[in-house]
Amino acid sequence: MTSAQFRMNKRSAFVQAGLLTVTMGALVEIAQGITGNVNCRLRDLVPDSAGALVGTALVFLWNRVRGVPLTAPR
């Protein structure tokens, strides 16, 4: 979705999507800390990062099977 929305090549889209996922998770943890929620832990970012990596790997493999190149058509 990132490459389609921002017209970038798919490699940088994967990196940007991963960074956005971790950033959003960090912002949620910060908000939980500010509001006094007892479930605010930095280690909660590990599943977010793992999910982003698994999702990226699945999309990469799916595109590889279909023969889709990693660069966006110009």
mmCIF file of the N, C-alpha and C atoms, coordinates in Angstrom:
data_MODEL
# 
_entry.id   MODEL 
# 
loop_
_atom_site.group_PDB 
_atom_site.id 
_atom_site.type_symbol 
_atom_site.label_atom_id 
_atom_site.label_alt_id 
_atom_site.label_comp_id 
_atom_site.label_asym_id 
_atom_site.label_entity_id 
_atom_site.label_seq_id 
_atom_site.pdbx_PDB_ins_code 
_atom_site.Cartn_x 
_atom_site.Cartn_y 
_atom_site.Cartn_z 
_atom_site.occupancy 
_atom_site.B_iso_or_equiv 
_atom_site.pdbx_formal_charge 
_atom_site.auth_seq_id 
_atom_site.auth_comp_id 
_atom_site.auth_asym_id 
_atom_site.auth_atom_id 
_atom_site.pdbx_PDB_model_num 
ATOM 1   N N  . MET A 1 1  ? 0.822  -1.185  0.000   1.00 0.00 ? 1  MET A N  1 
ATOM 2   C CA . MET A 1 1  ? 0.000  0.000   0.000   1.00 0.00 ? 1  MET A CA 1 
ATOM 3   C C  . MET A 1 1  ? 0.869  1.253   0.000   1.00 0.00 ? 1  MET A C  1 
ATOM 4   N N  . THR A 1 2  ? 1.991  1.211   0.708   1.00 0.00 ? 2  THR A N  1 
ATOM 5   C CA . THR A 1 2  ? 2.852  2.391   0.779   1.00 0.00 ? 2  THR A CA 1 
ATOM 6   C C  . THR A 1 2  ? 3.399  2.750   -0.594  1.00 0.00 ? 2  THR A C  1 
ATOM 7   N N  . SER A 1 3  ? 3.820  1.735   -1.360  1.00 0.00 ? 3  SER A N  1 
ATOM 8   C CA . SER A 1 3  ? 4.377  2.033   -2.679  1.00 0.00 ? 3  SER A CA 1 
ATOM 9   C C  . SER A 1 3  ? 3.308  2.560   -3.619  1.00 0.00 ? 3  SER A C  1 
ATOM 10  N N  . ALA A 1 4  ? 2.075  2.087   -3.476  1.00 0.00 ? 4  ALA A N  1 
ATOM 11  C CA . ALA A 1 4  ? 0.996  2.575   -4.332  1.00 0.00 ? 4  ALA A CA 1 
ATOM 12  C C  . ALA A 1 4  ? 0.591  4.000   -3.970  1.00 0.00 ? 4  ALA A C  1 
ATOM 13  N N  . GLN A 1 5  ? 0.616  4.328   -2.689  1.00 0.00 ? 5  GLN A N  1 
ATOM 14  C CA . GLN A 1 5  ? 0.185  5.653   -2.248  1.00 0.00 ? 5  GLN A CA 1 
ATOM 15  C C  . GLN A 1 5  ? 1.229  6.726   -2.526  1.00 0.00 ? 5  GLN A C  1 
ATOM 16  N N  . PHE A 1 6  ? 2.506  6.396   -2.384  1.00 0.00 ? 6  PHE A N  1 
ATOM 17  C CA . PHE A 1 6  ? 3.547  7.404   -2.492  1.00 0.00 ? 6  PHE A CA 1 
ATOM 18  C C  . PHE A 1 6  ? 4.403  7.286   -3.739  1.00 0.00 ? 6  PHE A C  1 
ATOM 19  N N  . ARG A 1 7  ? 4.063  6.386   -4.655  1.00 0.00 ? 7  ARG A N  1 
ATOM 20  C CA . ARG A 1 7  ? 4.790  6.218   -5.917  1.00 0.00 ? 7  ARG A CA 1 
ATOM 21  C C  . ARG A 1 7  ? 6.298  6.088   -5.706  1.00 0.00 ? 7  ARG A C  1 
ATOM 22  N N  . MET A 1 8  ? 6.683  5.121   -4.895  1.00 0.00 ? 8  MET A N  1 
ATOM 23  C CA . MET A 1 8  ? 8.104  4.876   -4.652  1.00 0.00 ? 8  MET A CA 1 
ATOM 24  C C  . MET A 1 8  ? 8.407  3.431   -5.003  1.00 0.00 ? 8  MET A C  1 
ATOM 25  N N  . ASN A 1 9  ? 9.706  3.122   -5.097  1.00 0.00 ? 9  ASN A N  1 
ATOM 26  C CA . ASN A 1 9  ? 10.022 1.730   -5.383  1.00 0.00 ? 9  ASN A CA 1 
ATOM 27  C C  . ASN A 1 9  ? 9.694  0.874   -4.162  1.00 0.00 ? 9  ASN A C  1 
ATOM 28  N N  . LYS A 1 10 ? 9.522  -0.407  -4.376  1.00 0.00 ? 10 LYS A N  1 
ATOM 29  C CA . LYS A 1 10 ? 8.995  -1.269  -3.326  1.00 0.00 ? 10 LYS A CA 1 
ATOM 30  C C  . LYS A 1 10 ? 9.988  -1.509  -2.202  1.00 0.00 ? 10 LYS A C  1 
ATOM 31  N N  . ARG A 1 11 ? 11.269 -1.421  -2.482  1.00 0.00 ? 11 ARG A N  1 
ATOM 32  C CA . ARG A 1 11 ? 12.249 -1.600  -1.405  1.00 0.00 ? 11 ARG A CA 1 
ATOM 33  C C  . ARG A 1 11 ? 12.127 -0.494  -0.373  1.00 0.00 ? 11 ARG A C  1 
ATOM 34  N N  . SER A 1 12 ? 12.093 0.744   -0.823  1.00 0.00 ? 12 SER A N  1 
ATOM 35  C CA . SER A 1 12 ? 11.962 1.843   0.134   1.00 0.00 ? 12 SER A CA 1 
ATOM 36  C C  . SER A 1 12 ? 10.574 1.851   0.759   1.00 0.00 ? 12 SER A C  1 
ATOM 37  N N  . ALA A 1 13 ? 9.574  1.346   0.063   1.00 0.00 ? 13 ALA A N  1 
ATOM 38  C CA . ALA A 1 13 ? 8.228  1.254   0.641   1.00 0.00 ? 13 ALA A CA 1 
ATOM 39  C C  . ALA A 1 13 ? 8.217  0.256   1.796   1.00 0.00 ? 13 ALA A C  1 
ATOM 40  N N  . PHE A 1 14 ? 8.922  -0.874  1.650   1.00 0.00 ? 14 PHE A N  1 
ATOM 41  C CA . PHE A 1 14 ? 8.999  -1.846  2.740   1.00 0.00 ? 14 PHE A CA 1 
ATOM 42  C C  . PHE A 1 14 ? 9.666  -1.224  3.970   1.00 0.00 ? 14 PHE A C  1 
ATOM 43  N N  . VAL A 1 15 ? 10.752 -0.506  3.743   1.00 0.00 ? 15 VAL A N  1 
ATOM 44  C CA . VAL A 1 15 ? 11.464 0.135   4.855   1.00 0.00 ? 15 VAL A CA 1 
ATOM 45  C C  . VAL A 1 15 ? 10.579 1.186   5.514   1.00 0.00 ? 15 VAL A C  1 
ATOM 46  N N  . GLN A 1 16 ? 9.933  2.011   4.716   1.00 0.00 ? 16 GLN A N  1 
ATOM 47  C CA . GLN A 1 16 ? 9.084  3.060   5.263   1.00 0.00 ? 16 GLN A CA 1 
ATOM 48  C C  . GLN A 1 16 ? 7.892  2.463   6.014   1.00 0.00 ? 16 GLN A C  1 
ATOM 49  N N  . ALA A 1 17 ? 7.280  1.428   5.497   1.00 0.00 ? 17 ALA A N  1 
ATOM 50  C CA . ALA A 1 17 ? 6.150  0.797   6.180   1.00 0.00 ? 17 ALA A CA 1 
ATOM 51  C C  . ALA A 1 17 ? 6.587  0.200   7.517   1.00 0.00 ? 17 ALA A C  1 
ATOM 52  N N  . GLY A 1 18 ? 7.747  -0.408  7.548   1.00 0.00 ? 18 GLY A N  1 
ATOM 53  C CA . GLY A 1 18 ? 8.264  -0.955  8.807   1.00 0.00 ? 18 GLY A CA 1 
ATOM 54  C C  . GLY A 1 18 ? 8.538  0.126   9.833   1.00 0.00 ? 18 GLY A C  1 
ATOM 55  N N  . LEU A 1 19 ? 9.151  1.209   9.382   1.00 0.00 ? 19 LEU A N  1 
ATOM 56  C CA . LEU A 1 19 ? 9.423  2.318   10.302  1.00 0.00 ? 19 LEU A CA 1 
ATOM 57  C C  . LEU A 1 19 ? 8.134  2.958   10.806  1.00 0.00 ? 19 LEU A C  1 
ATOM 58  N N  . LEU A 1 20 ? 7.157  3.090   9.943   1.00 0.00 ? 20 LEU A N  1 
ATOM 59  C CA . LEU A 1 20 ? 5.874  3.653   10.364  1.00 0.00 ? 20 LEU A CA 1 
ATOM 60  C C  . LEU A 1 20 ? 5.175  2.748   11.373  1.00 0.00 ? 20 LEU A C  1 
ATOM 61  N N  . THR A 1 21 ? 5.285  1.448   11.205  1.00 0.00 ? 21 THR A N  1 
ATOM 62  C CA . THR A 1 21 ? 4.672  0.513   12.146  1.00 0.00 ? 21 THR A CA 1 
ATOM 63  C C  . THR A 1 21 ? 5.302  0.638   13.524  1.00 0.00 ? 21 THR A C  1 
ATOM 64  N N  . VAL A 1 22 ? 6.627  0.656   13.578  1.00 0.00 ? 22 VAL A N  1 
ATOM 65  C CA . VAL A 1 22 ? 7.317  0.773   14.861  1.00 0.00 ? 22 VAL A CA 1 
ATOM 66  C C  . VAL A 1 22 ? 7.073  2.146   15.483  1.00 0.00 ? 22 VAL A C  1 
ATOM 67  N N  . THR A 1 23 ? 7.046  3.194   14.670  1.00 0.00 ? 23 THR A N  1 
ATOM 68  C CA . THR A 1 23 ? 6.781  4.539   15.177  1.00 0.00 ? 23 THR A CA 1 
ATOM 69  C C  . THR A 1 23 ? 5.387  4.629   15.775  1.00 0.00 ? 23 THR A C  1 
ATOM 70  N N  . MET A 1 24 ? 4.407  4.058   15.101  1.00 0.00 ? 24 MET A N  1 
ATOM 71  C CA . MET A 1 24 ? 3.042  4.080   15.630  1.00 0.00 ? 24 MET A CA 1 
ATOM 72  C C  . MET A 1 24 ? 2.960  3.314   16.942  1.00 0.00 ? 24 MET A C  1 
ATOM 73  N N  . GLY A 1 25 ? 3.618  2.174   17.020  1.00 0.00 ? 25 GLY A N  1 
ATOM 74  C CA . GLY A 1 25 ? 3.647  1.412   18.271  1.00 0.00 ? 25 GLY A CA 1 
ATOM 75  C C  . GLY A 1 25 ? 4.291  2.203   19.396  1.00 0.00 ? 25 GLY A C  1 
ATOM 76  N N  . ALA A 1 26 ? 5.383  2.914   19.085  1.00 0.00 ? 26 ALA A N  1 
ATOM 77  C CA . ALA A 1 26 ? 6.048  3.740   20.094  1.00 0.00 ? 26 ALA A CA 1 
ATOM 78  C C  . ALA A 1 26 ? 5.139  4.876   20.551  1.00 0.00 ? 26 ALA A C  1 
ATOM 79  N N  . LEU A 1 27 ? 4.421  5.486   19.618  1.00 0.00 ? 27 LEU A N  1 
ATOM 80  C CA . LEU A 1 27 ? 3.504  6.565   19.996  1.00 0.00 ? 27 LEU A CA 1 
ATOM 81  C C  . LEU A 1 27 ? 2.378  6.052   20.896  1.00 0.00 ? 27 LEU A C  1 
ATOM 82  N N  . VAL A 1 28 ? 1.894  4.853   20.630  1.00 0.00 ? 28 VAL A N  1 
ATOM 83  C CA . VAL A 1 28 ? 0.865  4.263   21.489  1.00 0.00 ? 28 VAL A CA 1 
ATOM 84  C C  . VAL A 1 28 ? 1.419  4.023   22.885  1.00 0.00 ? 28 VAL A C  1 
ATOM 85  N N  . GLU A 1 29 ? 2.638  3.508   22.970  1.00 0.00 ? 29 GLU A N  1 
ATOM 86  C CA . GLU A 1 29 ? 3.253  3.272   24.280  1.00 0.00 ? 29 GLU A CA 1 
ATOM 87  C C  . GLU A 1 29 ? 3.474  4.585   25.035  1.00 0.00 ? 29 GLU A C  1 
ATOM 88  N N  . ILE A 1 30 ? 3.878  5.626   24.339  1.00 0.00 ? 30 ILE A N  1 
ATOM 89  C CA . ILE A 1 30 ? 4.062  6.928   24.973  1.00 0.00 ? 30 ILE A CA 1 
ATOM 90  C C  . ILE A 1 30 ? 2.726  7.458   25.483  1.00 0.00 ? 30 ILE A C  1 
ATOM 91  N N  . ALA A 1 31 ? 1.685  7.321   24.679  1.00 0.00 ? 31 ALA A N  1 
ATOM 92  C CA . ALA A 1 31 ? 0.356  7.774   25.101  1.00 0.00 ? 31 ALA A CA 1 
ATOM 93  C C  . ALA A 1 31 ? -0.120 6.993   26.317  1.00 0.00 ? 31 ALA A C  1 
ATOM 94  N N  . GLN A 1 32 ? 0.152  5.695   26.358  1.00 0.00 ? 32 GLN A N  1 
ATOM 95  C CA . GLN A 1 32 ? -0.235 4.898   27.522  1.00 0.00 ? 32 GLN A CA 1 
ATOM 96  C C  . GLN A 1 32 ? 0.524  5.359   28.762  1.00 0.00 ? 32 GLN A C  1 
ATOM 97  N N  . GLY A 1 33 ? 1.794  5.697   28.593  1.00 0.00 ? 33 GLY A N  1 
ATOM 98  C CA . GLY A 1 33 ? 2.578  6.188   29.729  1.00 0.00 ? 33 GLY A CA 1 
ATOM 99  C C  . GLY A 1 33 ? 2.081  7.526   30.239  1.00 0.00 ? 33 GLY A C  1 
ATOM 100 N N  . ILE A 1 34 ? 1.683  8.398   29.330  1.00 0.00 ? 34 ILE A N  1 
ATOM 101 C CA . ILE A 1 34 ? 1.198  9.723   29.723  1.00 0.00 ? 34 ILE A CA 1 
ATOM 102 C C  . ILE A 1 34 ? -0.130 9.612   30.476  1.00 0.00 ? 34 ILE A C  1 
ATOM 103 N N  . THR A 1 35 ? -0.987 8.714   30.032  1.00 0.00 ? 35 THR A N  1 
ATOM 104 C CA . THR A 1 35 ? -2.305 8.579   30.661  1.00 0.00 ? 35 THR A CA 1 
ATOM 105 C C  . THR A 1 35 ? -2.271 7.715   31.924  1.00 0.00 ? 35 THR A C  1 
ATOM 106 N N  . GLY A 1 36 ? -1.121 7.175   32.269  1.00 0.00 ? 36 GLY A N  1 
ATOM 107 C CA . GLY A 1 36 ? -0.999 6.390   33.496  1.00 0.00 ? 36 GLY A CA 1 
ATOM 108 C C  . GLY A 1 36 ? -1.440 4.948   33.361  1.00 0.00 ? 36 GLY A C  1 
ATOM 109 N N  . ASN A 1 37 ? -1.534 4.454   32.170  1.00 0.00 ? 37 ASN A N  1 
ATOM 110 C CA . ASN A 1 37 ? -1.909 3.067   31.939  1.00 0.00 ? 37 ASN A CA 1 
ATOM 111 C C  . ASN A 1 37 ? -0.788 2.149   32.425  1.00 0.00 ? 37 ASN A C  1 
ATOM 112 N N  . VAL A 1 38 ? -1.136 1.120   33.169  1.00 0.00 ? 38 VAL A N  1 
ATOM 113 C CA . VAL A 1 38 ? -0.114 0.233   33.726  1.00 0.00 ? 38 VAL A CA 1 
ATOM 114 C C  . VAL A 1 38 ? 0.450  -0.732  32.687  1.00 0.00 ? 38 VAL A C  1 
ATOM 115 N N  . ASN A 1 39 ? -0.141 -0.804  31.506  1.00 0.00 ? 39 ASN A N  1 
ATOM 116 C CA . ASN A 1 39 ? 0.327  -1.712  30.458  1.00 0.00 ? 39 ASN A CA 1 
ATOM 117 C C  . ASN A 1 39 ? 1.347  -1.067  29.529  1.00 0.00 ? 39 ASN A C  1 
ATOM 118 N N  . CYS A 1 40 ? 1.945  0.019   29.931  1.00 0.00 ? 40 CYS A N  1 
ATOM 119 C CA . CYS A 1 40 ? 2.918  0.713   29.099  1.00 0.00 ? 40 CYS A CA 1 
ATOM 120 C C  . CYS A 1 40 ? 4.290  0.063   29.274  1.00 0.00 ? 40 CYS A C  1 
ATOM 121 N N  . ARG A 1 41 ? 4.739  -0.664  28.252  1.00 0.00 ? 41 ARG A N  1 
ATOM 122 C CA . ARG A 1 41 ? 6.044  -1.316  28.304  1.00 0.00 ? 41 ARG A CA 1 
ATOM 123 C C  . ARG A 1 41 ? 6.724  -1.193  26.950  1.00 0.00 ? 41 ARG A C  1 
ATOM 124 N N  . LEU A 1 42 ? 8.002  -0.929  26.987  1.00 0.00 ? 42 LEU A N  1 
ATOM 125 C CA . LEU A 1 42 ? 8.766  -0.815  25.746  1.00 0.00 ? 42 LEU A CA 1 
ATOM 126 C C  . LEU A 1 42 ? 8.849  -2.158  25.033  1.00 0.00 ? 42 LEU A C  1 
ATOM 127 N N  . ARG A 1 43 ? 8.795  -3.235  25.775  1.00 0.00 ? 43 ARG A N  1 
ATOM 128 C CA . ARG A 1 43 ? 8.889  -4.555  25.152  1.00 0.00 ? 43 ARG A CA 1 
ATOM 129 C C  . ARG A 1 43 ? 7.672  -4.883  24.287  1.00 0.00 ? 43 ARG A C  1 
ATOM 130 N N  . ASP A 1 44 ? 6.610  -4.101  24.400  1.00 0.00 ? 44 ASP A N  1 
ATOM 131 C CA . ASP A 1 44 ? 5.449  -4.301  23.540  1.00 0.00 ? 44 ASP A CA 1 
ATOM 132 C C  . ASP A 1 44 ? 5.745  -3.949  22.080  1.00 0.00 ? 44 ASP A C  1 
ATOM 133 N N  . LEU A 1 45 ? 6.860  -3.292  21.825  1.00 0.00 ? 45 LEU A N  1 
ATOM 134 C CA . LEU A 1 45 ? 7.236  -2.966  20.447  1.00 0.00 ? 45 LEU A CA 1 
ATOM 135 C C  . LEU A 1 45 ? 7.808  -4.181  19.708  1.00 0.00 ? 45 LEU A C  1 
ATOM 136 N N  . VAL A 1 46 ? 8.213  -5.204  20.451  1.00 0.00 ? 46 VAL A N  1 
ATOM 137 C CA . VAL A 1 46 ? 8.779  -6.400  19.819  1.00 0.00 ? 46 VAL A CA 1 
ATOM 138 C C  . VAL A 1 46 ? 7.748  -7.099  18.924  1.00 0.00 ? 46 VAL A C  1 
ATOM 139 N N  . PRO A 1 47 ? 6.510  -7.351  19.404  1.00 0.00 ? 47 PRO A N  1 
ATOM 140 C CA . PRO A 1 47 ? 5.533  -7.976  18.499  1.00 0.00 ? 47 PRO A CA 1 
ATOM 141 C C  . PRO A 1 47 ? 5.190  -7.085  17.299  1.00 0.00 ? 47 PRO A C  1 
ATOM 142 N N  . ASP A 1 48 ? 5.186  -5.764  17.500  1.00 0.00 ? 48 ASP A N  1 
ATOM 143 C CA . ASP A 1 48 ? 4.936  -4.860  16.373  1.00 0.00 ? 48 ASP A CA 1 
ATOM 144 C C  . ASP A 1 48 ? 6.017  -5.025  15.307  1.00 0.00 ? 48 ASP A C  1 
ATOM 145 N N  . SER A 1 49 ? 7.263  -5.056  15.757  1.00 0.00 ? 49 SER A N  1 
ATOM 146 C CA . SER A 1 49 ? 8.380  -5.209  14.823  1.00 0.00 ? 49 SER A CA 1 
ATOM 147 C C  . SER A 1 49 ? 8.350  -6.579  14.147  1.00 0.00 ? 49 SER A C  1 
ATOM 148 N N  . ALA A 1 50 ? 8.056  -7.610  14.917  1.00 0.00 ? 50 ALA A N  1 
ATOM 149 C CA . ALA A 1 50 ? 7.983  -8.955  14.350  1.00 0.00 ? 50 ALA A CA 1 
ATOM 150 C C  . ALA A 1 50 ? 6.860  -9.050  13.322  1.00 0.00 ? 50 ALA A C  1 
ATOM 151 N N  . GLY A 1 51 ? 5.727  -8.440  13.630  1.00 0.00 ? 51 GLY A N  1 
ATOM 152 C CA . GLY A 1 51 ? 4.609  -8.442  12.677  1.00 0.00 ? 51 GLY A CA 1 
ATOM 153 C C  . GLY A 1 51 ? 4.955  -7.717  11.395  1.00 0.00 ? 51 GLY A C  1 
ATOM 154 N N  . ALA A 1 52 ? 5.660  -6.593  11.521  1.00 0.00 ? 52 ALA A N  1 
ATOM 155 C CA . ALA A 1 52 ? 6.072  -5.850  10.329  1.00 0.00 ? 52 ALA A CA 1 
ATOM 156 C C  . ALA A 1 52 ? 7.042  -6.685  9.485   1.00 0.00 ? 52 ALA A C  1 
ATOM 157 N N  . LEU A 1 53 ? 7.966  -7.375  10.133  1.00 0.00 ? 53 LEU A N  1 
ATOM 158 C CA . LEU A 1 53 ? 8.921  -8.216  9.398   1.00 0.00 ? 53 LEU A CA 1 
ATOM 159 C C  . LEU A 1 53 ? 8.235  -9.403  8.719   1.00 0.00 ? 53 LEU A C  1 
ATOM 160 N N  . VAL A 1 54 ? 7.320  -10.050 9.427   1.00 0.00 ? 54 VAL A N  1 
ATOM 161 C CA . VAL A 1 54 ? 6.607  -11.196 8.843   1.00 0.00 ? 54 VAL A CA 1 
ATOM 162 C C  . VAL A 1 54 ? 5.747  -10.726 7.670   1.00 0.00 ? 54 VAL A C  1 
ATOM 163 N N  . GLY A 1 55 ? 5.053  -9.603  7.844   1.00 0.00 ? 55 GLY A N  1 
ATOM 164 C CA . GLY A 1 55 ? 4.234  -9.073  6.755   1.00 0.00 ? 55 GLY A CA 1 
ATOM 165 C C  . GLY A 1 55 ? 5.061  -8.707  5.542   1.00 0.00 ? 55 GLY A C  1 
ATOM 166 N N  . THR A 1 56 ? 6.207  -8.087  5.768   1.00 0.00 ? 56 THR A N  1 
ATOM 167 C CA . THR A 1 56 ? 7.096  -7.723  4.671   1.00 0.00 ? 56 THR A CA 1 
ATOM 168 C C  . THR A 1 56 ? 7.608  -8.969  3.956   1.00 0.00 ? 56 THR A C  1 
ATOM 169 N N  . ALA A 1 57 ? 7.978  -9.981  4.736   1.00 0.00 ? 57 ALA A N  1 
ATOM 170 C CA . ALA A 1 57 ? 8.475  -11.225 4.137   1.00 0.00 ? 57 ALA A CA 1 
ATOM 171 C C  . ALA A 1 57 ? 7.397  -11.904 3.297   1.00 0.00 ? 57 ALA A C  1 
ATOM 172 N N  . LEU A 1 58 ? 6.163  -11.919 3.797   1.00 0.00 ? 58 LEU A N  1 
ATOM 173 C CA . LEU A 1 58 ? 5.080  -12.544 3.043   1.00 0.00 ? 58 LEU A CA 1 
ATOM 174 C C  . LEU A 1 58 ? 4.799  -11.811 1.735   1.00 0.00 ? 58 LEU A C  1 
ATOM 175 N N  . VAL A 1 59 ? 4.774  -10.485 1.785   1.00 0.00 ? 59 VAL A N  1 
ATOM 176 C CA . VAL A 1 59 ? 4.536  -9.705  0.561   1.00 0.00 ? 59 VAL A CA 1 
ATOM 177 C C  . VAL A 1 59 ? 5.696  -9.893  -0.412  1.00 0.00 ? 59 VAL A C  1 
ATOM 178 N N  . PHE A 1 60 ? 6.915  -9.879  0.104   1.00 0.00 ? 60 PHE A N  1 
ATOM 179 C CA . PHE A 1 60 ? 8.089  -10.078 -0.738  1.00 0.00 ? 60 PHE A CA 1 
ATOM 180 C C  . PHE A 1 60 ? 8.034  -11.439 -1.430  1.00 0.00 ? 60 PHE A C  1 
ATOM 181 N N  . LEU A 1 61 ? 7.728  -12.493 -0.659  1.00 0.00 ? 61 LEU A N  1 
ATOM 182 C CA . LEU A 1 61 ? 7.656  -13.832 -1.246  1.00 0.00 ? 61 LEU A CA 1 
ATOM 183 C C  . LEU A 1 61 ? 6.510  -13.949 -2.241  1.00 0.00 ? 61 LEU A C  1 
ATOM 184 N N  . TRP A 1 62 ? 5.369  -13.349 -1.922  1.00 0.00 ? 62 TRP A N  1 
ATOM 185 C CA . TRP A 1 62 ? 4.225  -13.396 -2.842  1.00 0.00 ? 62 TRP A CA 1 
ATOM 186 C C  . TRP A 1 62 ? 4.573  -12.713 -4.164  1.00 0.00 ? 62 TRP A C  1 
ATOM 187 N N  . ASN A 1 63 ? 5.227  -11.550 -4.085  1.00 0.00 ? 63 ASN A N  1 
ATOM 188 C CA . ASN A 1 63 ? 5.629  -10.850 -5.301  1.00 0.00 ? 63 ASN A CA 1 
ATOM 189 C C  . ASN A 1 63 ? 6.683  -11.635 -6.067  1.00 0.00 ? 63 ASN A C  1 
ATOM 190 N N  . ARG A 1 64 ? 7.543  -12.321 -5.354  1.00 0.00 ? 64 ARG A N  1 
ATOM 191 C CA . ARG A 1 64 ? 8.586  -13.123 -5.987  1.00 0.00 ? 64 ARG A CA 1 
ATOM 192 C C  . ARG A 1 64 ? 7.960  -14.286 -6.773  1.00 0.00 ? 64 ARG A C  1 
ATOM 193 N N  . VAL A 1 65 ? 6.954  -14.924 -6.173  1.00 0.00 ? 65 VAL A N  1 
ATOM 194 C CA . VAL A 1 65 ? 6.277  -16.044 -6.836  1.00 0.00 ? 65 VAL A CA 1 
ATOM 195 C C  . VAL A 1 65 ? 5.553  -15.544 -8.081  1.00 0.00 ? 65 VAL A C  1 
ATOM 196 N N  . ARG A 1 66 ? 4.951  -14.383 -7.991  1.00 0.00 ? 66 ARG A N  1 
ATOM 197 C CA . ARG A 1 66 ? 4.208  -13.830 -9.120  1.00 0.00 ? 66 ARG A CA 1 
ATOM 198 C C  . ARG A 1 66 ? 5.131  -13.213 -10.174 1.00 0.00 ? 66 ARG A C  1 
ATOM 199 N N  . GLY A 1 67 ? 6.402  -13.001 -9.832  1.00 0.00 ? 67 GLY A N  1 
ATOM 200 C CA . GLY A 1 67 ? 7.342  -12.417 -10.783 1.00 0.00 ? 67 GLY A CA 1 
ATOM 201 C C  . GLY A 1 67 ? 7.278  -10.901 -10.869 1.00 0.00 ? 67 GLY A C  1 
ATOM 202 N N  . VAL A 1 68 ? 6.777  -10.259 -9.818  1.00 0.00 ? 68 VAL A N  1 
ATOM 203 C CA . VAL A 1 68 ? 6.687  -8.805  -9.790  1.00 0.00 ? 68 VAL A CA 1 
ATOM 204 C C  . VAL A 1 68 ? 8.044  -8.222  -9.388  1.00 0.00 ? 68 VAL A C  1 
ATOM 205 N N  . PRO A 1 69 ? 8.597  -7.293  -10.165 1.00 0.00 ? 69 PRO A N  1 
ATOM 206 C CA . PRO A 1 69 ? 9.886  -6.698  -9.804  1.00 0.00 ? 69 PRO A CA 1 
ATOM 207 C C  . PRO A 1 69 ? 9.760  -5.799  -8.575  1.00 0.00 ? 69 PRO A C  1 
ATOM 208 N N  . LEU A 1 70 ? 10.894 -5.517  -7.932  1.00 0.00 ? 70 LEU A N  1 
ATOM 209 C CA . LEU A 1 70 ? 10.892 -4.670  -6.745  1.00 0.00 ? 70 LEU A CA 1 
ATOM 210 C C  . LEU A 1 70 ? 10.868 -3.182  -7.065  1.00 0.00 ? 70 LEU A C  1 
ATOM 211 N N  . THR A 1 71 ? 10.966 -2.822  -8.295  1.00 0.00 ? 71 THR A N  1 
ATOM 212 C CA . THR A 1 71 ? 10.907 -1.402  -8.656  1.00 0.00 ? 71 THR A CA 1 
ATOM 213 C C  . THR A 1 71 ? 9.570  -1.084  -9.282  1.00 0.00 ? 71 THR A C  1 
ATOM 214 N N  . ALA A 1 72 ? 9.056  0.074   -8.958  1.00 0.00 ? 72 ALA A N  1 
ATOM 215 C CA . ALA A 1 72 ? 7.753  0.492   -9.493  1.00 0.00 ? 72 ALA A CA 1 
ATOM 216 C C  . ALA A 1 72 ? 7.894  0.881   -10.952 1.00 0.00 ? 72 ALA A C  1 
ATOM 217 N N  . PRO A 1 73 ? 6.923  0.567   -11.765 1.00 0.00 ? 73 PRO A N  1 
ATOM 218 C CA . PRO A 1 73 ? 6.975  0.995   -13.167 1.00 0.00 ? 73 PRO A CA 1 
ATOM 219 C C  . PRO A 1 73 ? 6.890  2.501   -13.279 1.00 0.00 ? 73 PRO A C  1 
ATOM 220 N N  . ARG A 1 74 ? 7.597  3.041   -14.222 1.00 0.00 ? 74 ARG A N  1 
ATOM 221 C CA . ARG A 1 74 ? 7.624  4.513   -14.405 1.00 0.00 ? 74 ARG A CA 1 
ATOM 222 C C  . ARG A 1 74 ? 6.736  4.915   -15.527 1.00 0.00 ? 74 ARG A C  1 
# 
